Amino acid sequence: MRVIATIEARMSATRLPGKVMFPLAGAPMLQRLVERVRRARLVDEVVVASTVSMPDEAIADLCRRIDCRVYRGPVEDITQRLLNAAKGADLIVQLTGDCPLIDPEHVDETVRRITDAKADYASNSLNGCTFPIGFDVRAFTMEALQRSADLSDDPVDRVHGSYFIYRNPQLFRLVGWEPPAELRWPELRLTVDEPADYELVRRVFEHLYPERLDFSARDVVTLLRKTPDWVAINSAVRQKTLAEG
């Protein structure tokens, strides 16, 4: 079984343009995320799923420098972008470029869950976010994604890639898994949408990365429970709804 992890990344984010290239511990955010996902033992390849938009040439240049395959497809139709980016995969792990603290162990656990259950889709946020926002991982079969593309051309489905699978449990077999008690913190934002988000994530990287390149989700949560003033930095940022893209 071939497993490809896709990372959706573009320069024209509405709230914080160019964020995937913002520095974290001396390298662009996207590079740090690729490095982390490559540590997942059950992933065969990491592919950046970018767009044909001209500004995204900067993303393609970075991918060439770090020897990471990049696919450039439609801006709004992420379902089609994933289908093409992960061509040849049996299983796709869907990640986004604004979540640089993804834990490779969570990627592996999600792959194990979907494989063991012979399911179509697996996620650690199936029943809502119980992990911090930004730790969420989704995996699904290529067959399920192709089926979702054939069944729906709704823009909301297509802009989220696998959303049609998630919202149709009567058509697909879904499995989820929950965090251990010490990692339950759904109010904590570790995704980068606004400057305050970036400031928090930047501090986490600068504190943890020099000591341990492969720091874990548990390391992040342990640090932030000891630094409530850091947590307050982005506590007022509103999470976008699915309809907002």
PAZAPA-4460 file (N, C-alpha, C; in steps of 0.05 Angstrom, whole numbers, plus 32768, in hexadecimal, padded with zeros to 4 digits):
% residues 245
    n_x    n_y    n_z   ca_x   ca_y   ca_z    c_x    c_y    c_z   seq   type   mol
   8011   7FE8   8000   8000   8000   8000   8012   8019   8000     1      M     A
   800D   802B   7FED   801D   8043   7FEB   800E   805A   7FF9     2      R     A
   801B   8067   800B   8010   807D   801B   801E   8097   8013     3      V     A
   800E   80AB   800A   8019   80C5   8003   800C   80DA   8016     4      I     A
   801C   80EA   8023   8012   8100   8032   8013   811A   8021     5      A     A
   7FFC   8127   801E   7FFB   8140   800F   7FFA   8157   8023     6      T     A
   8008   816C   801C   8007   8185   802B   7FFD   819B   8019     7      I     A
   7FE5   81A5   801F   7FD9   81BB   800F   7FE7   81D5   8017     8      E     A
   7FF1   81E4   8003   8000   81FC   8009   7FFD   8210   7FF2     9      A     A
   7FF8   8229   7FF8   7FF7   823E   7FE4   7FFF   8258   7FF2    10      R     A
   8007   826B   7FE1   8011   8285   7FEC   7FFA   8299   7FF1    11      M     A
   7FE3   8295   7FE5   7FCE   82A9   7FE6   7FB9   82A4   7FFB    12      S     A
   7FC2   829B   8013   7FAF   8298   8029   7FA1   82B2   802F    13      A     A
   7F87   82B2   8034   7F78   82CB   8036   7F7F   82DB   804F    14      T     A
   7F84   82CE   8065   7F89   82DD   807E   7FA7   82E2   8083    15      R     A
   7FB9   82D1   8079   7FD5   82D5   807D   7FE5   82CC   8065    16      L     A
   7FE5   82DD   8050   7FF2   82D5   8037   800F   82CE   803B    17      P     A
   8018   82B9   802D   8034   82B1   802E   803D   82A2   8047    18      G     A
   802A   829B   8058   8030   8290   8072   8041   8276   8070    19      K     A
   803D   8266   805C   804B   824C   805A   8069   8251   8056    20      V     A
   8071   8269   8050   808E   826F   804D   8099   827F   8065    21      M     A
   8088   8284   8079   8092   8292   8090   80A7   8281   809F    22      F     A
   80BC   828C   80AA   80D1   827C   80B7   80C9   8270   80D2    23      P     A
   80D1   8257   80D5   80CE   824A   80EF   80E9   823D   80F5    24      L     A
   80F6   8246   810A   8111   823C   8111   8124   823B   80FA    25      A     A
   8123   8250   80E9   8137   8253   80D4   8130   8247   80B9    26      G     A
   8118   823D   80B5   8110   8232   809B   80F2   8238   8097    27      A     A
   80E9   8238   807E   80CD   823E   8079   80BA   822A   8086    28      P     A
   80A3   8233   808E   808F   8223   809C   8089   8209   808C    29      M     A
   8086   820C   8071   8081   81F4   8061   8097   81E0   8062    30      L     A
   80B0   81E9   8062   80C6   81D7   8064   80C6   81C8   807F    31      Q     A
   80C1   81D6   8094   80C0   81CA   80AF   80AA   81B4   80AF    32      R     A
   8093   81BA   80A3   807D   81A6   80A2   8085   818E   8092    33      L     A
   8091   8192   807B   809A   817B   806A   80AD   816A   807A    34      V     A
   80C0   8176   8088   80D3   8168   8099   80C5   8156   80AE    35      E     A
   80B1   8162   80BA   80A2   8153   80CF   8093   813B   80C3    36      R     A
   8085   8140   80AE   8075   812A   80A2   8086   8114   8097    37      V     A
   809E   811B   808D   80B0   8106   8083   80BA   80F3   8099    38      R     A
   80B6   80FB   80B2   80BE   80E9   80C8   80A8   80D4   80CD    39      R     A
   8091   80D6   80C1   807C   80C1   80C4   8086   80A7   80B8    40      A     A
   8086   8092   80C6   8090   8079   80BD   807F   806B   80A8    41      R     A
   8065   8071   80A8   8052   8064   8096   804C   8074   807D    42      L     A
   805A   808A   8078   8056   809B   8061   806C   8095   804D    43      V     A
   8065   808F   8034   8079   8089   8020   8084   80A2   8012    44      D     A
   8073   80B6   8010   807C   80CF   8002   806B   80E6   800C    45      E     A
   8078   80FE   800E   806A   8117   8014   806A   8127   7FFB    46      V     A
   8052   8131   7FF4   804E   8142   7FDC   8041   815C   7FE4    47      V     A
   804B   8172   7FDB   803E   818C   7FDF   802A   8190   7FC9    48      V     A
   8011   8195   7FD1   7FFB   8199   7FBD   7FF6   81B7   7FBC    49      A     A
   8003   81C5   7FA9   8000   81E1   7FA6   7FEE   81E8   7F8E    50      S     A
   7FF0   8201   7F84   7FDE   8209   7F6F   7FEE   8215   7F57    51      T     A
   7FDF   8219   7F42   7FEB   8224   7F2A   7FED   8243   7F2B    52      V     A
   7FE4   824F   7F41   7FE6   826C   7F45   8004   8274   7F44    53      S     A
   8009   828A   7F37   8025   8294   7F33   8034   8297   7F4E    54      M     A
   8028   82A2   7F63   8038   82A5   7F7C   8042   828A   7F87    55      P     A
   8034   8274   7F80   803C   825B   7F8B   8055   824F   7F7E    56      D     A
   8060   825E   7F6B   807B   8256   7F61   808F   8256   7F77    57      E     A
   808B   8267   7F8C   809D   8267   7FA3   809C   824D   7FB2    58      A     A
   8085   8241   7FB3   8081   8227   7FC0   808F   8211   7FB0    59      I     A
   808C   8212   7F96   8099   81FF   7F84   80B7   8201   7F87    60      A     A
   80C2   8219   7F89   80DF   821D   7F8C   80E9   8211   7FA6    61      D     A
   80DA   8215   7FBC   80E2   820A   7FD5   80E2   81EB   7FD4    62      L     A
   80CD   81E0   7FC8   80CC   81C3   7FC6   80E3   81B7   7FB6    63      C     A
   80EB   81C5   7FA1   8103   81BC   7F92   811C   81BD   7FA4    64      R     A
   811E   81D1   7FB5   8136   81D4   7FC6   8137   81BD   7FDB    65      R     A
   8120   81B5   7FE4   8120   81A1   7FFA   8119   8185   7FEF    66      I     A
   8119   8182   7FD4   8114   8169   7FC7   80FA   815C   7FCF    67      D     A
   80E5   816C   7FCD   80CA   8163   7FD3   80B9   8167   7FBA    68      C     A
   80AB   8152   7FB2   809A   8154   7F9A   8084   8168   7F9F    69      R     A
   807E   8178   7F8B   8068   818B   7F8C   8056   8187   7F74    70      V     A
   803C   8189   7F79   8028   8188   7F64   8019   81A3   7F65    71      Y     A
   8015   81AF   7F4E   8007   81C9   7F4C   7FEE   81C5   7F3D    72      R     A
   7FD7   81C9   7F4A   7FBD   81C4   7F3E   7FAA   81DB   7F43    73      G     A
   7F90   81D6   7F40   7F7C   81EC   7F43   7F7C   81F8   7F5F    74      P     A
   7F75   8212   7F5F   7F76   8221   7F79   7F5F   8218   7F8B    75      V     A
   7F47   8217   7F81   7F2F   8212   7F92   7F28   81F4   7F94    76      E     A
   7F2E   81E4   7F80   7F26   81C8   7F7F   7F3C   81B7   7F8C    77      D     A
   7F3C   81B6   7FA7   7F51   81A7   7FB5   7F4D   8189   7FB1    78      I     A
   7F34   8180   7FAE   7F2F   8164   7FA9   7F3F   815B   7F90    79      T     A
   7F3D   816A   7F7A   7F4B   8162   7F62   7F69   8166   7F66    80      Q     A
   7F71   817A   7F75   7F8E   817E   7F7A   7F9A   8166   7F89    81      R     A
   7F8B   815C   7F9D   7F94   8145   7FAC   7F95   812C   7F9A    82      L     A
   7F81   8128   7F8A   7F81   8110   7F78   7F99   8110   7F66    83      L     A
   7FA1   8127   7F5C   7FB8   8128   7F4A   7FD3   8127   7F59    84      N     A
   7FD4   8135   7F70   7FEC   8136   7F80   7FF4   811A   7F8A    85      A     A
   7FE0   810B   7F92   7FE4   80F1   7F9E   7FE1   80DA   7F8B    86      A     A
   7FE3   80DF   7F71   7FDF   80CA   7F5D   7FF3   80B3   7F63    87      K     A
   7FE8   809B   7F62   7FF8   8084   7F68   7FF6   807A   7F85    88      G     A
   7FE9   808A   7F96   7FE5   8082   7FB2   7FCD   8070   7FB5    89      A     A
   7FCF   805F   7FC9   7FB8   8050   7FD2   7FAA   805F   7FE9    90      D     A
   7FBA   806D   7FF8   7FB0   807B   8010   7FBC   8097   8010    91      L     A
   7FAC   80AB   8016   7FB4   80C7   8017   7FB2   80D1   8033    92      I     A
   7FC6   80DE   803D   7FC5   80ED   8057   7FC3   810A   804F    93      V     A
   7FAD   8117   8057   7FA8   8133   804F   7FB1   8146   8066    94      Q     A
   7FC4   8158   8060   7FCE   816B   8073   7FCD   8187   8066    95      L     A
   7FCE   819C   8076   7FCE   81B7   806C   7FE7   81C6   8075    96      T     A
   7FF1   81D7   8064   800A   81E5   8068   800A   81F9   807F    97      G     A
   7FF2   81FE   808B   7FF1   8211   80A1   7FF1   8203   80BC    98      D     A
   7FF8   81E9   80BC   7FF9   81D9   80D5   8015   81CD   80D9    99      C     A
   8029   81DD   80DE   8045   81D3   80DD   804C   81C2   80F5   100      P     A
   803B   81BF   8109   8041   81B0   8121   8035   8193   8120   101      L     A
   802C   818B   8109   8021   8170   8106   8036   815C   8111   102      I     A
   802C   8148   8120   803D   8134   812C   803E   811B   8119   103      D     A
   8056   8113   8110   8057   80FB   80FF   804B   80E2   810C   104      P     A
   804C   80E0   8126   8040   80C9   8133   8021   80C9   812F   105      E     A
   8015   80E1   812E   7FF9   80E3   8129   7FF2   80DB   810C   106      H     A
   8004   80E2   80FA   8001   80D9   80DE   8001   80BA   80DD   107      V     A
   8015   80AE   80EA   8017   8091   80EA   7FFF   8084   80F7   108      D     A
   7FF6   808F   810D   7FDF   8083   811B   7FC6   8084   810A   109      E     A
   7FC2   809A   80FB   7FAB   809D   80EA   7FAC   8089   80D3   110      T     A
   7FC4   8085   80C8   7FC8   8070   80B3   7FC2   8055   80BE   111      V     A
   7FCB   804F   80D6   7FC6   8035   80E2   7FA8   8030   80E6   112      R     A
   7F9A   8045   80EF   7F7D   8042   80F4   7F6D   803C   80DB   113      R     A
   7F73   804B   80C5   7F64   8046   80AD   7F6B   802B   80A1   114      I     A
   7F84   8023   80A4   7F8C   8009   8099   7F81   7FF2   80A9   115      T     A
   7F83   7FF3   80C3   7F79   7FDD   80D4   7F5A   7FDA   80D1   116      D     A
   7F4C   7FF0   80CE   7F2F   7FEF   80CC   7F25   7FEA   80B0   117      A     A
   7F38   7FEA   809D   7F31   7FE8   8080   7F1B   7FFD   8079   118      K     A
   7F20   8015   8083   7F0D   802B   8080   7F13   803C   8068   119      A     A
   7F01   804E   8062   7F05   8061   804B   7F12   807B   8055   120      D     A
   7F0F   8081   806F   7F18   809B   8079   7F1E   8098   8097   121      Y     A
   7F33   80A5   80A0   7F39   80A5   80BC   7F43   80C1   80C4   122      A     A
   7F3E   80C9   80DD   7F46   80E3   80E6   7F48   80E4   8104   123      S     A
   7F59   80F5   810E   7F5A   80FA   812B   7F48   8111   8133   124      N     A
   7F37   811A   8121   7F24   8130   8127   7F08   8128   811C   125      S     A
   7F02   810F   811B   7EE9   8106   810E   7ED1   8110   811E   126      L     A
   7ED3   8111   8138   7EBC   811A   8148   7EC1   8136   8153   127      N     A
   7ECD   8146   8143   7ED4   8161   814C   7EF0   8162   8157   128      G     A
   7EFB   817A   815A   7F17   817D   8163   7F18   8179   8181   129      C     A
   7F27   8164   818A   7F2E   8161   81A6   7F4C   8165   81A9   130      T     A
   7F5C   8160   8195   7F77   8169   8194   7F78   8187   8191   131      F     A
   7F8E   8194   8196   7F91   81B0   818E   7F8C   81B4   8170   132      P     A
   7F80   81CA   8169   7F7C   81D1   814D   7F98   81D3   813F   133      I     A
   7F9C   81C4   812A   7FB6   81C4   811D   7FC4   81A9   811F   134      G     A
   7FB9   8197   8130   7FC3   817C   8132   7FB3   8168   8122   135      F     A
   7F9F   8171   8113   7F8C   815F   8106   7F99   8152   80ED   136      D     A
   7F94   8138   80EB   7F9E   8127   80D4   7F86   8118   80C8   137      V     A
   7F85   8118   80AE   7F71   8108   80A0   7F7E   80F6   808C   138      R     A
   7F74   80DE   808A   7F7E   80CB   8076   7F66   80BD   8069   139      A     A
   7F69   80B7   804F   7F53   80AB   8040   7F5E   809C   8028   140      F     A
   7F4F   8089   801E   7F59   807A   8007   7F56   808B   7FEE   141      T     A
   7F67   8085   7FDB   7F65   8092   7FC1   7F4A   808C   7FB4   142      M     A
   7F41   8073   7FB8   7F27   806B   7FAD   7F10   807C   7FB8   143      E     A
   7F11   8081   7FD2   7EFC   8092   7FDF   7EFD   80AE   7FD5   144      A     A
   7F15   80B9   7FD1   7F17   80D5   7FC7   7F0D   80D7   7FAB   145      L     A
   7F13   80C3   7F9A   7F09   80C4   7F7F   7EEB   80C1   7F7E   146      Q     A
   7EE0   80B0   7F8F   7EC3   80AE   7F91   7EB6   80C8   7F9A   147      R     A
   7EC2   80D5   7FAD   7EB7   80EF   7FB6   7EB7   8103   7FA0   148      S     A
   7ECD   8103   7F8F   7ECF   8116   7F79   7EB9   8110   7F64   149      A     A
   7EB3   80F7   7F60   7E9E   80EF   7F4D   7E82   80F7   7F57   150      D     A
   7E7E   80F7   7F71   7E64   80FB   7F7D   7E5D   8118   7F83   151      L     A
   7E71   8129   7F86   7E6B   8144   7F8F   7E7C   8158   7F80   152      S     A
   7E6F   816D   7F76   7E7D   8184   7F6B   7E76   819D   7F7B   153      D     A
   7E6C   8199   7F93   7E66   81AF   7FA6   7E80   81BE   7FAC   154      D     A
   7E81   81D8   7FA9   7E9A   81E7   7FAE   7EA5   81E3   7FCB   155      P     A
   7E93   81E1   7FDE   7E9B   81DD   7FFA   7EA9   81C2   7FFD   156      V     A
   7E9F   81AD   7FF0   7EAC   8193   7FF1   7EC7   8195   7FE3   157      D     A
   7EC8   81A1   7FCC   7EE0   81A0   7FBC   7EF7   81B1   7FC8   158      R     A
   7EF0   81C7   7FD6   7F05   81D8   7FE1   7F11   81CC   7FFA   159      V     A
   7F04   81B7   8005   7F0F   81AA   801D   7F1A   818E   8017   160      H     A
   7F19   8186   7FFE   7F26   816D   7FF6   7F17   8154   7FFE   161      G     A
   7F16   814D   8017   7F0A   8135   8020   7EF0   8139   8030   162      S     A
   7EE5   8151   802F   7ECE   8158   803F   7EB6   8147   8038   163      Y     A
   7EB2   8141   801E   7E9B   8131   8016   7E9C   8116   8024   164      F     A
   7EB3   810A   8026   7EB6   80F0   8033   7EAE   80F2   8050   165      I     A
   7EB8   8107   805D   7EB3   810A   807A   7E96   810E   8080   166      Y     A
   7E88   811D   806F   7E6C   8123   8075   7E58   810F   806A   167      R     A
   7E62   80F9   8060   7E50   80E4   8056   7E57   80C8   8061   168      N     A
   7E54   80C5   807B   7E5B   80AB   8087   7E49   8094   807E   169      P     A
   7E33   809A   8071   7E22   8085   8066   7E2D   807A   804C   170      Q     A
   7E40   8088   8041   7E4C   807F   8027   7E69   8075   802B   171      L     A
   7E76   807D   8041   7E92   8076   8046   7E95   806B   8062   172      F     A
   7EA8   805A   8066   7EAE   8050   8081   7EC3   8062   808E   173      R     A
   7EBB   806F   80A4   7ECC   8083   80B1   7ED5   8077   80CC   174      L     A
   7EEE   807D   80D4   7EF8   8076   80EE   7F07   808E   80FA   175      V     A
   7F05   8090   8114   7F13   80A6   8121   7F23   809C   8139   176      G     A
   7F34   80AE   8143   7F42   80A8   815C   7F45   80C1   816C   177      W     A
   7F47   80BE   8186   7F47   80D5   8198   7F62   80D8   81A6   178      E     A
   7F69   80F0   81AF   7F83   80F3   81BC   7F82   80E8   81D9   179      P     A
   7F9A   80E2   81E4   7F9B   80DC   8200   7F94   80F5   8210   180      P     A
   7F8D   80F2   8229   7F83   8108   8239   7F96   8120   8239   181      A     A
   7FB0   811A   823A   7FC3   8130   823D   7FC5   8141   8224   182      E     A
   7FBB   8138   820D   7FBC   8147   81F4   7FA1   8153   81ED   183      L     A
   7F8D   8150   81FE   7F73   815C   81F8   7F73   817A   81FF   184      R     A
   7F71   818A   81EA   7F72   81A7   81EE   7F66   81B4   81D5   185      W     A
   7F4C   81B1   81D1   7F40   81BA   81B8   7F3F   81D8   81B5   186      P     A
   7F43   81E7   81CA   7F43   8204   81C8   7F5D   8210   81BF   187      E     A
   7F72   8200   81BF   7F8D   8209   81B8   7F90   820A   819A   188      L     A
   7F99   8221   8190   7F9D   8225   8173   7FBB   8222   816C   189      R     A
   7FC1   820D   815C   7FDC   8209   8152   7FDC   8207   8134   190      L     A
   7FC9   8214   8127   7FC9   8218   810B   7FCE   8236   8105   191      T     A
   7FD9   823C   80EE   7FE1   8257   80E8   7FCF   8264   80D4   192      V     A
   7FBD   8276   80DE   7FAA   8285   80CD   7FAF   82A3   80CE   193      D     A
   7FB9   82AC   80E5   7FBD   82C9   80EA   7FD8   82CE   80F7   194      E     A
   7FE1   82E7   80F8   7FFB   82ED   8103   7FFE   82E2   8120   195      P     A
   7FE9   82E3   8130   7FEC   82D9   814C   7FF1   82BB   814C   196      A     A
   7FE5   82AC   8139   7FEA   828F   8137   8007   828A   8131   197      D     A
   8011   8299   811E   802D   8295   8116   8040   829B   812D   198      Y     A
   803A   82B0   813C   804B   82B7   8153   804D   82A0   8167   199      E     A
   8036   8294   816D   8036   827D   8180   8046   8266   8175   200      L     A
   8041   825E   815C   804F   8247   8150   806D   824D   814E   201      V     A
   8074   8266   8147   8090   826D   8145   809E   8269   8160   202      R     A
   8091   8271   8175   809D   826E   8190   80A1   8250   8196   203      R     A
   808D   8240   818F   808F   8223   8195   80A7   8218   8186   204      V     A
   80AA   821E   816D   80C1   8213   815E   80DB   821D   8169   205      F     A
   80DD   8237   816F   80F6   8242   8178   80FE   8236   8193   206      E     A
   80EB   822E   81A3   80F0   8222   81BD   80F8   8205   81BB   207      H     A
   80E9   81F5   81AB   80EC   81D8   81AB   8100   81CE   8196   208      L     A
   8100   81DB   817E   810F   81D0   8168   812D   81CE   816D   209      Y     A
   813A   81E2   817A   8157   81E0   817E   815F   81C8   8190   210      P     A
   814D   81BF   81A2   8153   81A9   81B4   814C   818E   81A8   211      E     A
   8137   818E   8198   812D   8174   818D   811F   8179   8173   212      R     A
   812C   8171   815D   8121   8176   8143   8106   8167   813E   213      L     A
   8103   8150   814B   80EA   8141   8148   80D7   8143   815F   214      D     A
   80D6   815B   816B   80C4   815F   8182   80A8   8157   817B   215      F     A
   8099   814E   818F   807F   8141   818C   8068   8154   8193   216      S     A
   8050   814B   818E   8038   815A   8196   8038   815C   81B5   217      A     A
   8040   8147   81C2   8041   8148   81DF   8054   815D   81E9   218      R     A
   806B   815F   81DC   807E   8174   81E3   8072   8190   81E1   219      D     A
   8063   8194   81CB   8056   81AE   81C6   8042   81B4   81DC   220      V     A
   8031   81A1   81E2   801C   81A6   81F6   8028   81AA   8211   221      V     A
   803C   819A   8218   804A   819E   8232   8055   81B9   8235   222      T     A
   8062   81C3   821F   806D   81DE   8220   8058   81F3   8224   223      L     A
   8042   81F1   8215   802D   8205   8216   801D   8205   8230   224      L     A
   801B   81EE   823D   800E   81EE   8257   801F   81FD   826C   225      R     A
   8039   81FF   8267   804A   820E   8279   804D   822B   8272   226      K     A
   8042   8233   825A   8045   824F   8251   8029   825A   8249   227      T     A
   8018   825E   825C   7FFD   8268   8255   7FFD   8283   8248   228      P     A
   8011   8293   824D   8013   82AD   823F   8017   82A9   8221   229      D     A
   8025   8294   8219   8027   828E   81FC   800C   8286   81F1   230      W     A
   7FFE   8275   81FF   7FE4   826B   81F6   7FD1   8283   81F1   231      V     A
   7FD3   8297   8201   7FC1   82AF   81FF   7FC6   82BF   81E6   232      A     A
   7FDD   82BB   81D9   7FE5   82CB   81C2   7FD0   82CA   81AC   233      I     A
   7FC6   82B2   81A6   7FB2   82AF   8190   7F97   82A5   8199   234      N     A
   7F92   82A8   81B3   7F79   829D   81BE   7F60   82AA   81B3   235      S     A
   7F62   82C2   81A8   7F4B   82D1   819D   7F47   82CC   817F   236      A     A
   7F58   82BD   8173   7F56   82B8   8156   7F3E   82A5   8150   237      V     A
   7F2E   82AD   813E   7F16   829D   8137   7F1D   8287   8122   238      R     A
   7F15   826F   8127   7F19   825A   8113   7F04   825D   80FD   239      Q     A
   7F0D   825B   80E4   7EFB   825D   80CD   7EE8   8246   80CC   240      K     A
   7ED0   824A   80C2   7EBD   8235   80BD   7EC4   8226   80A3   241      T     A
   7EB9   820F   80A0   7EBE   81FF   8087   7EB5   820F   806F   242      L     A
   7E9F   821D   8071   7E94   822B   805A   7EA6   8242   8051   243      A     A
   7EB8   824B   8063   7ECA   8261   805C   7EE3   8257   804E   244      E     A
   7EE6   823D   804A   7EFD   8232   803C   7F15   822C   804D   245      G     A
***
